Amino acid sequence: APGGGAEGSACSRKDTSTPSFLDAMIARTGCLEQHRQLQECMAERQDWRHCQAQLRAFGACMARRQQRER
C-alpha cells in the first residue's frame, strides 16, 4: 500500500487526538490515564453519555489535584 499503511494510520490517529501541549498539561496533573480512557471511549462511542464512568473518573482526579494545590 502506498504511504506505509499502519504507520500512516497511527500518525493520523495521533493528529486527531489531544494536542501535545494539552497532553503535557494533563500529564502534570497525574490524570493522563483517566483522560486517555475518556478519549478512547468518546472515539469509540461518539457520545459522551456512554462515557459517564470515564468522565467521572477524570473529573474526580482533576478535583483531587485542585484540592492538593490549595
All heavy atoms as a GROMACS GRO file, in nm:
protein
  543
    1ALA      N    1   0.084  -0.120   0.000
    1ALA     CA    2   0.000   0.000   0.000
    1ALA      C    3   0.088   0.125   0.000
    1ALA      O    4   0.182   0.131   0.077
    1ALA     CB    5  -0.091   0.000   0.122
    2PRO      N    6   0.057   0.222  -0.080
    2PRO     CA    7   0.137   0.345  -0.079
    2PRO      C    8   0.120   0.420   0.052
    2PRO      O    9   0.013   0.418   0.112
    2PRO     CB   10   0.081   0.426  -0.197
    2PRO     CG   11  -0.048   0.363  -0.232
    2PRO     CD   12  -0.048   0.225  -0.178
    3GLY      N   13   0.228   0.481   0.099
    3GLY     CA   14   0.218   0.562   0.220
    3GLY      C   15   0.249   0.486   0.348
    3GLY      O   16   0.251   0.543   0.454
    4GLY      N   17   0.272   0.357   0.341
    4GLY     CA   18   0.316   0.283   0.459
    4GLY      C   19   0.208   0.218   0.542
    4GLY      O   20   0.236   0.161   0.644
    5GLY      N   21   0.083   0.227   0.505
    5GLY     CA   22  -0.023   0.151   0.574
    5GLY      C   23  -0.040   0.185   0.720
    5GLY      O   24  -0.078   0.296   0.755
    6ALA      N   25  -0.008   0.089   0.807
    6ALA     CA   26  -0.034   0.102   0.951
    6ALA      C   27   0.037   0.223   1.011
    6ALA      O   28  -0.018   0.292   1.094
    6ALA     CB   29   0.008  -0.025   1.023
    7GLU      N   30   0.158   0.249   0.966
    7GLU     CA   31   0.231   0.363   1.019
    7GLU      C   32   0.156   0.493   0.990
    7GLU      O   33   0.143   0.578   1.077
    7GLU     CB   34   0.370   0.366   0.955
    7GLU     CG   35   0.462   0.468   1.022
    7GLU     CD   36   0.600   0.469   0.961
    7GLU    OE1   37   0.610   0.447   0.838
    7GLU    OE2   38   0.696   0.491   1.034
    8GLY      N   39   0.104   0.506   0.871
    8GLY     CA   40   0.028   0.624   0.835
    8GLY      C   41  -0.097   0.641   0.918
    8GLY      O   42  -0.128   0.750   0.962
    9SER      N   43  -0.168   0.532   0.946
    9SER     CA   44  -0.291   0.543   1.024
    9SER      C   45  -0.260   0.579   1.169
    9SER      O   46  -0.335   0.651   1.232
    9SER     CB   47  -0.374   0.415   1.015
    9SER     OG   48  -0.305   0.308   1.074
   10ALA      N   49  -0.147   0.531   1.220
   10ALA     CA   50  -0.109   0.566   1.357
   10ALA      C   51  -0.082   0.716   1.366
   10ALA      O   52  -0.123   0.782   1.461
   10ALA     CB   53   0.014   0.488   1.400
   11CYS      N   54  -0.018   0.771   1.263
   11CYS     CA   55   0.010   0.915   1.262
   11CYS      C   56  -0.119   0.995   1.255
   11CYS      O   57  -0.138   1.088   1.329
   11CYS     CB   58   0.098   0.952   1.144
   11CYS     SG   59   0.268   0.900   1.166
   12SER      N   60  -0.209   0.954   1.167
   12SER     CA   61  -0.332   1.031   1.151
   12SER      C   62  -0.419   1.020   1.276
   12SER      O   63  -0.484   1.114   1.315
   12SER     CB   64  -0.409   0.986   1.028
   12SER     OG   65  -0.446   0.851   1.039
   13ARG      N   66  -0.416   0.905   1.346
   13ARG     CA   67  -0.492   0.890   1.469
   13ARG      C   68  -0.438   0.987   1.573
   13ARG      O   69  -0.512   1.052   1.643
   13ARG     CB   70  -0.483   0.746   1.519
   13ARG     CG   71  -0.575   0.720   1.637
   13ARG     CD   72  -0.551   0.581   1.693
   13ARG     NE   73  -0.643   0.542   1.798
   13ARG     CZ   74  -0.657   0.603   1.915
   13ARG    NH1   75  -0.587   0.710   1.942
   13ARG    NH2   76  -0.743   0.560   2.005
   14LYS      N   77  -0.305   0.998   1.582
   14LYS     CA   78  -0.245   1.089   1.679
   14LYS      C   79  -0.282   1.234   1.646
   14LYS      O   80  -0.308   1.312   1.735
   14LYS     CB   81  -0.093   1.070   1.679
   14LYS     CG   82  -0.024   1.152   1.786
   14LYS     CD   83   0.111   1.093   1.819
   14LYS     CE   84   0.184   1.176   1.924
   14LYS     NZ   85   0.105   1.205   2.043
   15ASP      N   86  -0.286   1.266   1.518
   15ASP     CA   87  -0.320   1.402   1.477
   15ASP      C   88  -0.460   1.442   1.522
   15ASP      O   89  -0.485   1.558   1.549
   15ASP     CB   90  -0.311   1.417   1.325
   15ASP     CG   91  -0.168   1.408   1.276
   15ASP    OD1   92  -0.075   1.417   1.358
   15ASP    OD2   93  -0.151   1.391   1.155
   16THR      N   94  -0.552   1.346   1.529
   16THR     CA   95  -0.689   1.379   1.566
   16THR      C   96  -0.711   1.373   1.717
   16THR      O   97  -0.818   1.407   1.764
   16THR     CB   98  -0.789   1.285   1.497
   16THR    OG1   99  -0.759   1.151   1.536
   16THR    CG2  100  -0.781   1.298   1.346
   17SER      N  101  -0.611   1.326   1.793
   17SER     CA  102  -0.627   1.319   1.938
   17SER      C  103  -0.583   1.451   2.001
   17SER      O  104  -0.566   1.552   1.932
   17SER     CB  105  -0.550   1.201   1.995
   17SER     OG  106  -0.412   1.226   1.987
   18THR      N  107  -0.563   1.451   2.131
   18THR     CA  108  -0.530   1.572   2.204
   18THR      C  109  -0.400   1.634   2.155
   18THR      O  110  -0.302   1.563   2.137
   18THR     CB  111  -0.514   1.537   2.353
   18THR    OG1  112  -0.626   1.461   2.393
   18THR    CG2  113  -0.506   1.661   2.438
   19PRO      N  114  -0.396   1.764   2.137
   19PRO     CA  115  -0.269   1.831   2.104
   19PRO      C  116  -0.165   1.804   2.212
   19PRO      O  117  -0.200   1.791   2.329
   19PRO     CB  118  -0.306   1.980   2.101
   19PRO     CG  119  -0.453   1.984   2.086
   19PRO     CD  120  -0.507   1.856   2.145
   20SER      N  121  -0.039   1.796   2.175
   20SER     CA  122   0.065   1.757   2.269
   20SER      C  123   0.077   1.852   2.388
   20SER      O  124   0.105   1.808   2.498
   20SER     CB  125   0.198   1.742   2.198
   20SER     OG  126   0.231   1.862   2.135
   21PHE      N  127   0.052   1.982   2.368
   21PHE     CA  128   0.061   2.075   2.482
   21PHE      C  129  -0.045   2.041   2.586
   21PHE      O  130  -0.021   2.051   2.706
   21PHE     CB  131   0.050   2.221   2.436
   21PHE     CG  132  -0.090   2.264   2.397
   21PHE    CD1  133  -0.178   2.315   2.490
   21PHE    CD2  134  -0.132   2.251   2.266
   21PHE    CE1  135  -0.306   2.354   2.452
   21PHE    CE2  136  -0.259   2.289   2.228
   21PHE     CZ  137  -0.346   2.340   2.321
   22LEU      N  138  -0.162   1.998   2.540
   22LEU     CA  139  -0.268   1.961   2.634
   22LEU      C  140  -0.232   1.830   2.704
   22LEU      O  141  -0.252   1.816   2.825
   22LEU     CB  142  -0.401   1.948   2.558
   22LEU     CG  143  -0.526   1.930   2.644
   22LEU    CD1  144  -0.540   2.042   2.747
   22LEU    CD2  145  -0.649   1.927   2.556
   23ASP      N  146  -0.177   1.734   2.628
   23ASP     CA  147  -0.128   1.610   2.689
   23ASP      C  148  -0.028   1.641   2.800
   23ASP      O  149  -0.036   1.584   2.908
   23ASP     CB  150  -0.060   1.523   2.584
   23ASP     CG  151  -0.151   1.415   2.528
   23ASP    OD1  152  -0.259   1.393   2.587
   23ASP    OD2  153  -0.114   1.353   2.428
   24ALA      N  154   0.065   1.731   2.772
   24ALA     CA  155   0.168   1.765   2.871
   24ALA      C  156   0.105   1.829   2.994
   24ALA      O  157   0.143   1.798   3.108
   24ALA     CB  158   0.270   1.859   2.809
   25MET      N  159   0.008   1.916   2.973
   25MET     CA  160  -0.060   1.982   3.083
   25MET      C  161  -0.134   1.879   3.170
   25MET      O  162  -0.126   1.881   3.292
   25MET     CB  163  -0.159   2.085   3.027
   25MET     CG  164  -0.212   2.182   3.128
   25MET     SD  165  -0.312   2.310   3.046
   25MET     CE  166  -0.461   2.219   3.012
   26ILE      N  167  -0.204   1.787   3.105
   26ILE     CA  168  -0.280   1.685   3.178
   26ILE      C  169  -0.184   1.588   3.246
   26ILE      O  170  -0.209   1.544   3.359
   26ILE     CB  171  -0.377   1.612   3.084
   26ILE    CG1  172  -0.486   1.711   3.039
   26ILE    CG2  173  -0.441   1.493   3.154
   26ILE    CD1  174  -0.572   1.660   2.926
   27ALA      N  175  -0.071   1.557   3.181
   27ALA     CA  176   0.028   1.469   3.242
   27ALA      C  177   0.077   1.527   3.375
   27ALA      O  178   0.098   1.454   3.472
   27ALA     CB  179   0.145   1.447   3.147
   28ARG      N  180   0.092   1.659   3.381
   28ARG     CA  181   0.137   1.723   3.506
   28ARG      C  182   0.034   1.708   3.617
   28ARG      O  183   0.069   1.714   3.734
   28ARG     CB  184   0.168   1.871   3.482
   28ARG     CG  185   0.300   1.893   3.412
   28ARG     CD  186   0.348   2.036   3.424
   28ARG     NE  187   0.260   2.131   3.357
   28ARG     CZ  188   0.271   2.166   3.230
   28ARG    NH1  189   0.365   2.114   3.154
   28ARG    NH2  190   0.187   2.253   3.177
   29THR      N  191  -0.093   1.690   3.583
   29THR     CA  192  -0.196   1.674   3.686
   29THR      C  193  -0.197   1.533   3.742
   29THR      O  194  -0.257   1.507   3.845
   29THR     CB  195  -0.337   1.703   3.630
   29THR    OG1  196  -0.372   1.600   3.538
   29THR    CG2  197  -0.344   1.839   3.565
   30GLY      N  198  -0.134   1.438   3.671
   30GLY     CA  199  -0.137   1.299   3.712
   30GLY      C  200  -0.264   1.228   3.668
   30GLY      O  201  -0.292   1.117   3.712
   31CYS      N  202  -0.342   1.289   3.580
   31CYS     CA  203  -0.471   1.234   3.538
   31CYS      C  204  -0.470   1.192   3.391
   31CYS      O  205  -0.575   1.177   3.330
   31CYS     CB  206  -0.582   1.336   3.562
   31CYS     SG  207  -0.597   1.388   3.734
   32LEU      N  208  -0.352   1.172   3.335
   32LEU     CA  209  -0.342   1.143   3.193
   32LEU      C  210  -0.410   1.011   3.157
   32LEU      O  211  -0.478   1.002   3.054
   32LEU     CB  212  -0.195   1.140   3.150
   32LEU     CG  213  -0.169   1.139   3.000
   32LEU    CD1  214  -0.230   1.261   2.933
   32LEU    CD2  215  -0.020   1.134   2.972
   33GLU      N  216  -0.395   0.910   3.242
   33GLU     CA  217  -0.457   0.780   3.212
   33GLU      C  218  -0.610   0.792   3.206
   33GLU      O  219  -0.674   0.740   3.116
   33GLU     CB  220  -0.415   0.676   3.315
   33GLU     CG  221  -0.468   0.537   3.288
   33GLU     CD  222  -0.432   0.482   3.151
   33GLU    OE1  223  -0.322   0.512   3.100
   33GLU    OE2  224  -0.514   0.408   3.094
   34GLN      N  225  -0.668   0.863   3.303
   34GLN     CA  226  -0.813   0.883   3.302
   34GLN      C  227  -0.856   0.960   3.178
   34GLN      O  228  -0.960   0.930   3.118
   34GLN     CB  229  -0.857   0.959   3.428
   34GLN     CG  230  -0.844   0.879   3.556
   34GLN     CD  231  -0.709   0.893   3.621
   34GLN    OE1  232  -0.609   0.926   3.559
   34GLN    NE2  233  -0.704   0.863   3.750
   35HIS      N  234  -0.777   1.059   3.139
   35HIS     CA  235  -0.810   1.138   3.021
   35HIS      C  236  -0.805   1.051   2.895
   35HIS      O  237  -0.893   1.060   2.810
   35HIS     CB  238  -0.713   1.256   3.009
   35HIS     CG  239  -0.745   1.346   2.895
   35HIS    ND1  240  -0.672   1.346   2.778
   35HIS    CD2  241  -0.844   1.437   2.878
   35HIS    CE1  242  -0.726   1.434   2.695
   35HIS    NE2  243  -0.829   1.491   2.752
   36ARG      N  244  -0.703   0.966   2.886
   36ARG     CA  245  -0.691   0.877   2.769
   36ARG      C  246  -0.810   0.783   2.760
   36ARG      O  247  -0.862   0.758   2.652
   36ARG     CB  248  -0.561   0.796   2.778
   36ARG     CG  249  -0.440   0.884   2.749
   36ARG     CD  250  -0.346   0.816   2.651
   36ARG     NE  251  -0.244   0.911   2.608
   36ARG     CZ  252  -0.122   0.918   2.659
   36ARG    NH1  253  -0.086   0.834   2.753
   36ARG    NH2  254  -0.036   1.007   2.614
   37GLN      N  255  -0.850   0.728   2.876
   37GLN     CA  256  -0.966   0.638   2.875
   37GLN      C  257  -1.091   0.710   2.829
   37GLN      O  258  -1.171   0.655   2.754
   37GLN     CB  259  -0.985   0.577   3.014
   37GLN     CG  260  -0.878   0.475   3.049
   37GLN     CD  261  -0.888   0.427   3.192
   37GLN    OE1  262  -0.977   0.467   3.267
   37GLN    NE2  263  -0.797   0.340   3.230
   38LEU      N  264  -1.108   0.833   2.873
   38LEU     CA  265  -1.222   0.914   2.831
   38LEU      C  266  -1.216   0.940   2.681
   38LEU      O  267  -1.316   0.924   2.610
   38LEU     CB  268  -1.224   1.045   2.909
   38LEU     CG  269  -1.335   1.145   2.872
   38LEU    CD1  270  -1.473   1.082   2.888
   38LEU    CD2  271  -1.324   1.271   2.956
   39GLN      N  272  -1.098   0.975   2.630
   39GLN     CA  273  -1.081   0.999   2.486
   39GLN      C  274  -1.115   0.874   2.405
   39GLN      O  275  -1.180   0.882   2.302
   39GLN     CB  276  -0.936   1.038   2.455
   39GLN     CG  277  -0.908   1.184   2.469
   39GLN     CD  278  -0.775   1.216   2.407
   39GLN    OE1  279  -0.675   1.150   2.432
   39GLN    NE2  280  -0.772   1.316   2.324
   40GLU      N  281  -1.064   0.759   2.452
   40GLU     CA  282  -1.089   0.635   2.378
   40GLU      C  283  -1.238   0.603   2.375
   40GLU      O  284  -1.290   0.561   2.273
   40GLU     CB  285  -1.010   0.520   2.442
   40GLU     CG  286  -0.863   0.526   2.408
   40GLU     CD  287  -0.782   0.420   2.481
   40GLU    OE1  288  -0.842   0.326   2.536
   40GLU    OE2  289  -0.659   0.433   2.482
   41CYS      N  290  -1.306   0.624   2.488
   41CYS     CA  291  -1.450   0.599   2.494
   41CYS      C  292  -1.522   0.691   2.396
   41CYS      O  293  -1.608   0.648   2.320
   41CYS     CB  294  -1.501   0.619   2.636
   41CYS     SG  295  -1.679   0.589   2.653
   42MET      N  296  -1.485   0.819   2.397
   42MET     CA  297  -1.550   0.915   2.307
   42MET      C  298  -1.526   0.880   2.161
   42MET      O  299  -1.617   0.890   2.079
   42MET     CB  300  -1.497   1.056   2.336
   42MET     CG  301  -1.547   1.114   2.468
   42MET     SD  302  -1.724   1.140   2.471
   42MET     CE  303  -1.738   1.269   2.349
   43ALA      N  304  -1.405   0.836   2.129
   43ALA     CA  305  -1.373   0.799   1.991
   43ALA      C  306  -1.456   0.678   1.948
   43ALA      O  307  -1.504   0.670   1.835
   43ALA     CB  308  -1.224   0.770   1.978
   44GLU      N  309  -1.474   0.586   2.042
   44GLU     CA  310  -1.546   0.462   2.013
   44GLU      C  311  -1.697   0.485   2.004
   44GLU      O  312  -1.763   0.442   1.911
   44GLU     CB  313  -1.516   0.362   2.125
   44GLU     CG  314  -1.530   0.218   2.087
   44GLU     CD  315  -1.484   0.130   2.202
   44GLU    OE1  316  -1.362   0.124   2.230
   44GLU    OE2  317  -1.572   0.069   2.266
   45ARG      N  318  -1.752   0.554   2.105
   45ARG     CA  319  -1.897   0.568   2.118
   45ARG      C  320  -1.954   0.691   2.048
   45ARG      O  321  -2.072   0.696   2.019
   45ARG     CB  322  -1.937   0.575   2.266
   45ARG     CG  323  -1.895   0.455   2.348
   45ARG     CD  324  -1.968   0.329   2.304
   45ARG     NE  325  -1.942   0.219   2.394
   45ARG     CZ  326  -2.023   0.181   2.492
   45ARG    NH1  327  -2.136   0.242   2.513
   45ARG    NH2  328  -1.991   0.079   2.568
   46GLN      N  329  -1.872   0.795   2.030
   46GLN     CA  330  -1.917   0.920   1.968
   46GLN      C  331  -2.031   0.985   2.048
   46GLN      O  332  -2.113   1.056   1.991
   46GLN     CB  333  -1.962   0.896   1.823
   46GLN     CG  334  -1.857   0.833   1.734
   46GLN     CD  335  -1.745   0.930   1.702
   46GLN    OE1  336  -1.769   1.044   1.665
   46GLN    NE2  337  -1.621   0.886   1.714
   47ASP      N  338  -2.039   0.954   2.177
   47ASP     CA  339  -2.148   1.007   2.259
   47ASP      C  340  -2.103   1.009   2.405
   47ASP      O  341  -2.085   0.904   2.465
   47ASP     CB  342  -2.273   0.920   2.242
   47ASP     CG  343  -2.395   0.977   2.311
   47ASP    OD1  344  -2.381   1.068   2.396
   47ASP    OD2  345  -2.506   0.931   2.281
   48TRP      N  346  -2.084   1.127   2.459
   48TRP     CA  347  -2.033   1.139   2.596
   48TRP      C  348  -2.124   1.073   2.699
   48TRP      O  349  -2.080   1.035   2.806
   48TRP     CB  350  -2.009   1.286   2.631
   48TRP     CG  351  -2.134   1.370   2.632
   48TRP    CD1  352  -2.188   1.438   2.528
   48TRP    CD2  353  -2.223   1.392   2.742
   48TRP    NE1  354  -2.303   1.500   2.564
   48TRP    CE2  355  -2.328   1.474   2.696
   48TRP    CE3  356  -2.225   1.350   2.875
   48TRP    CZ2  357  -2.432   1.515   2.779
   48TRP    CZ3  358  -2.328   1.391   2.957
   48TRP    CH2  359  -2.430   1.472   2.910
   49ARG      N  360  -2.252   1.057   2.666
   49ARG     CA  361  -2.344   0.995   2.763
   49ARG      C  362  -2.308   0.850   2.790
   49ARG      O  363  -2.342   0.797   2.896
   49ARG     CB  364  -2.488   1.006   2.713
   49ARG     CG  365  -2.539   1.149   2.718
   49ARG     CD  366  -2.671   1.164   2.647
   49ARG     NE  367  -2.655   1.136   2.504
   49ARG     CZ  368  -2.749   1.154   2.413
   49ARG    NH1  369  -2.868   1.200   2.449
   49ARG    NH2  370  -2.726   1.127   2.288
   50HIS      N  371  -2.239   0.786   2.696
   50HIS     CA  372  -2.195   0.647   2.716
   50HIS      C  373  -2.063   0.640   2.791
   50HIS      O  374  -2.015   0.531   2.819
   50HIS     CB  375  -2.179   0.577   2.580
   50HIS     CG  376  -2.309   0.554   2.509
   50HIS    ND1  377  -2.401   0.460   2.550
   50HIS    CD2  378  -2.362   0.615   2.400
   50HIS    CE1  379  -2.506   0.464   2.469
   50HIS    NE2  380  -2.485   0.558   2.378
   51CYS      N  381  -2.006   0.755   2.821
   51CYS     CA  382  -1.872   0.760   2.882
   51CYS      C  383  -1.876   0.824   3.020
   51CYS      O  384  -1.777   0.882   3.065
   51CYS     CB  385  -1.777   0.837   2.790
   51CYS     SG  386  -1.765   0.766   2.625
   52GLN      N  387  -1.988   0.814   3.088
   52GLN     CA  388  -2.003   0.880   3.218
   52GLN      C  389  -1.903   0.830   3.321
   52GLN      O  390  -1.849   0.910   3.398
   52GLN     CB  391  -2.146   0.860   3.272
   52GLN     CG  392  -2.250   0.937   3.193
   52GLN     CD  393  -2.229   1.088   3.203
   52GLN    OE1  394  -2.233   1.145   3.310
   52GLN    NE2  395  -2.204   1.151   3.090
   53ALA      N  396  -1.874   0.700   3.324
   53ALA     CA  397  -1.779   0.646   3.422
   53ALA      C  398  -1.641   0.707   3.401
   53ALA      O  399  -1.576   0.750   3.497
   53ALA     CB  400  -1.773   0.494   3.413
   54GLN      N  401  -1.598   0.715   3.275
   54GLN     CA  402  -1.467   0.772   3.244
   54GLN      C  403  -1.465   0.921   3.274
   54GLN      O  404  -1.367   0.975   3.327
   54GLN     CB  405  -1.431   0.748   3.097
   54GLN     CG  406  -1.407   0.603   3.062
   54GLN     CD  407  -1.536   0.529   3.025
   54GLN    OE1  408  -1.647   0.571   3.054
   54GLN    NE2  409  -1.518   0.414   2.960
   55LEU      N  410  -1.575   0.988   3.242
   55LEU     CA  411  -1.586   1.132   3.267
   55LEU      C  412  -1.578   1.160   3.417
   55LEU      O  413  -1.506   1.250   3.461
   55LEU     CB  414  -1.718   1.184   3.209
   55LEU     CG  415  -1.738   1.334   3.208
   55LEU    CD1  416  -1.631   1.403   3.125
   55LEU    CD2  417  -1.875   1.367   3.151
   56ARG      N  418  -1.650   1.080   3.498
   56ARG     CA  419  -1.647   1.098   3.643
   56ARG      C  420  -1.508   1.071   3.699
   56ARG      O  421  -1.461   1.142   3.788
   56ARG     CB  422  -1.751   1.009   3.711
   56ARG     CG  423  -1.890   1.070   3.709
   56ARG     CD  424  -1.982   0.999   3.806
   56ARG     NE  425  -2.006   0.861   3.766
   56ARG     CZ  426  -2.102   0.822   3.684
   56ARG    NH1  427  -2.186   0.911   3.633
   56ARG    NH2  428  -2.118   0.695   3.653
   57ALA      N  429  -1.442   0.967   3.649
   57ALA     CA  430  -1.307   0.932   3.698
   57ALA      C  431  -1.210   1.046   3.669
   57ALA      O  432  -1.130   1.084   3.754
   57ALA     CB  433  -1.259   0.801   3.635
   58PHE      N  434  -1.217   1.101   3.548
   58PHE     CA  435  -1.128   1.211   3.511
   58PHE      C  436  -1.160   1.335   3.595
   58PHE      O  437  -1.070   1.400   3.648
   58PHE     CB  438  -1.142   1.241   3.361
   58PHE     CG  439  -1.055   1.354   3.314
   58PHE    CD1  440  -0.919   1.349   3.331
   58PHE    CD2  441  -1.110   1.464   3.252
   58PHE    CE1  442  -0.837   1.453   3.287
   58PHE    CE2  443  -1.030   1.568   3.207
   58PHE     CZ  444  -0.893   1.562   3.226
   59GLY      N  445  -1.288   1.366   3.610
   59GLY     CA  446  -1.328   1.481   3.690
   59GLY      C  447  -1.285   1.468   3.835
   59GLY      O  448  -1.236   1.564   3.896
   60ALA      N  449  -1.300   1.348   3.891
   60ALA     CA  450  -1.260   1.325   4.030
   60ALA      C  451  -1.109   1.340   4.046
   60ALA      O  452  -1.062   1.398   4.144
   60ALA     CB  453  -1.304   1.186   4.075
   61CYS      N  454  -1.034   1.290   3.950
   61CYS     CA  455  -0.889   1.302   3.953
   61CYS      C  456  -0.848   1.449   3.949
   61CYS      O  457  -0.765   1.495   4.027
   61CYS     CB  458  -0.827   1.224   3.837
   61CYS     SG  459  -0.646   1.227   3.839
   62MET      N  460  -0.909   1.525   3.859
   62MET     CA  461  -0.876   1.667   3.847
   62MET      C  462  -0.916   1.742   3.974
   62MET      O  463  -0.843   1.830   4.020
   62MET     CB  464  -0.948   1.728   3.725
   62MET     CG  465  -0.896   1.675   3.593
   62MET     SD  466  -0.722   1.709   3.561
   62MET     CE  467  -0.734   1.882   3.516
   63ALA      N  468  -1.028   1.707   4.034
   63ALA     CA  469  -1.073   1.772   4.157
   63ALA      C  470  -0.975   1.745   4.271
   63ALA      O  471  -0.942   1.835   4.348
   63ALA     CB  472  -1.213   1.724   4.195
   64ARG      N  473  -0.926   1.620   4.280
   64ARG     CA  474  -0.826   1.587   4.382
   64ARG      C  475  -0.700   1.669   4.362
   64ARG      O  476  -0.641   1.718   4.457
   64ARG     CB  477  -0.791   1.437   4.378
   64ARG     CG  478  -0.897   1.348   4.438
   64ARG     CD  479  -0.845   1.207   4.464
   64ARG     NE  480  -0.795   1.141   4.342
   64ARG     CZ  481  -0.871   1.072   4.258
   64ARG    NH1  482  -1.002   1.061   4.281
   64ARG    NH2  483  -0.818   1.015   4.153
   65ARG      N  484  -0.661   1.684   4.238
   65ARG     CA  485  -0.541   1.761   4.206
   65ARG      C  486  -0.559   1.907   4.249
   65ARG      O  487  -0.470   1.967   4.310
   65ARG     CB  488  -0.516   1.753   4.054
   65ARG     CG  489  -0.409   1.846   4.003
   65ARG     CD  490  -0.272   1.807   4.052
   65ARG     NE  491  -0.174   1.899   3.998
   65ARG     CZ  492  -0.044   1.883   4.009
   65ARG    NH1  493   0.004   1.779   4.070
   65ARG    NH2  494   0.038   1.973   3.959
   66GLN      N  495  -0.676   1.966   4.222
   66GLN     CA  496  -0.700   2.105   4.260
   66GLN      C  497  -0.699   2.122   4.412
   66GLN      O  498  -0.649   2.221   4.462
   66GLN     CB  499  -0.833   2.153   4.201
   66GLN     CG  500  -0.823   2.174   4.051
   66GLN     CD  501  -0.957   2.208   3.988
   66GLN    OE1  502  -1.063   2.189   4.046
   66GLN    NE2  503  -0.953   2.260   3.866
   67GLN      N  504  -0.754   2.024   4.484
   67GLN     CA  505  -0.753   2.031   4.631
   67GLN      C  506  -0.612   2.030   4.684
   67GLN      O  507  -0.580   2.101   4.779
   67GLN     CB  508  -0.833   1.915   4.691
   67GLN     CG  509  -0.984   1.934   4.674
   67GLN     CD  510  -1.062   1.811   4.719
   67GLN    OE1  511  -1.005   1.707   4.748
   67GLN    NE2  512  -1.192   1.824   4.723
   68ARG      N  513  -0.524   1.948   4.624
   68ARG     CA  514  -0.385   1.941   4.669
   68ARG      C  515  -0.312   2.073   4.647
   68ARG      O  516  -0.219   2.105   4.720
   68ARG     CB  517  -0.310   1.828   4.596
   68ARG     CG  518  -0.344   1.691   4.648
   68ARG     CD  519  -0.238   1.590   4.610
   68ARG     NE  520  -0.216   1.582   4.466
   68ARG     CZ  521  -0.278   1.497   4.384
   68ARG    NH1  522  -0.367   1.415   4.431
   68ARG    NH2  523  -0.250   1.494   4.256
   69GLU      N  524  -0.351   2.149   4.544
   69GLU     CA  525  -0.281   2.273   4.512
   69GLU      C  526  -0.322   2.388   4.601
   69GLU      O  527  -0.256   2.490   4.605
   69GLU     CB  528  -0.306   2.310   4.365
   69GLU     CG  529  -0.232   2.218   4.269
   69GLU     CD  530  -0.253   2.256   4.124
   69GLU    OE1  531  -0.338   2.342   4.096
   69GLU    OE2  532  -0.185   2.198   4.039
   70ARG      N  533  -0.431   2.376   4.674
   70ARG     CA  534  -0.478   2.485   4.760
   70ARG      C  535  -0.390   2.501   4.882
   70ARG      O  536  -0.332   2.411   4.933
   70ARG     CB  537  -0.620   2.459   4.804
   70ARG     CG  538  -0.713   2.486   4.688
   70ARG     CD  539  -0.856   2.504   4.733
   70ARG     NE  540  -0.938   2.514   4.613
   70ARG     CZ  541  -1.044   2.438   4.591
   70ARG    NH1  542  -1.082   2.349   4.678
   70ARG    NH2  543  -1.112   2.450   4.481
   0.00000   0.00000   0.00000
